[in-house]
């Protein structure tokens, strides 16, 4: 979750290094926003540090994993994504999709600027929207699903393929 909070407008590798440093230094689960901030060499690091601290509440509720309970309660990936967007500060549709995909959910697209650029290049979308509103995200995700079916490549593999084609690497 912390990794996904860090990724907007920041490089994935940089975010992963930051999270790894937080783990190594014992701060991911116990550090204050002020202690975490120096490790976040990402855009909007001050906000993201506070979002990480606040996100911890989703992992403990009277000693129980609150997020696990919510996942068991809401089995539909799209409904769960909506819940995450509404409840986790720093999560938009992309970050919530990314988090859910990392924990095993399927059928959701991670639409970042790299994937959008490739979708435009392949004619799936006419243009890259100036801002990715909820409506735009869902429309593009739907078009990507159709494209995925035509290619016979699952959407979760297709966005990684498009992302790696644009960035030149395969990463998380």
C-alpha positions, 0 to 999 in steps of 0.5 A, a space after each residue: 500500500 505504501 509503495 502505491 501511495 508513493 508512485 503518483 508522479 514518481 518513478 517506480 524504482 525510486 518509490 521501491 527504493 524508498 519503501 525498502 529503506 523505510 523497512 530496513 530502518 524500521 520506519 514503515 510500520 512505526 515511523 512518524 511522518 517526520 521520520 519517514 519524509 527524509 526517505 521519500 525522494 518522491 514528488 509530494 513527499 511530505 503529503 505521501 509520508 503522512 498518507 503512509 502513516 494514516 494508511 496504517 489504520 487499514 492494517 490494524 483494528 483491535 489487533 486484526 487486519 482491517 484491510 483483510 476483513 474488508 477484502 473478504 467482505 467486498 469480493 468484487 475487485 471494482 467495488 473494493 477499488 471504489 472503497 479504497 479510493 474513497 477511504 485511503 488518502 493518496 489513492 486514486 483509481 490507478 493506485 487502488 488498481 495497482 494495490 489490488 493487482 499486487 495482492 492478487 485481484 484481476 481485471 483492473 487496469 493500471 493506467 499511468 502515463 506510460 500505458 496511456 502513451 502506448 494506448 494512444 500509439 496503438 490507436 486504442 485511445 484518440 488522445 491522452 486526457 489532460 487530466 484523468 478523471 474517474 469517467 476518463 479512467 473507466 472509459 479508457 479501462 473499458 477500451 483497454 479491456 476490449 483491446 486486451 480481448 482482441 489480442 488475447 492478452 489478459 489486461 493485467 499482462 497487457 498493461 505491464 507489457 505496455 509499461 515495459 515497452 515504454 520504460 524499457 524495464 519490467 518492474 512490479 
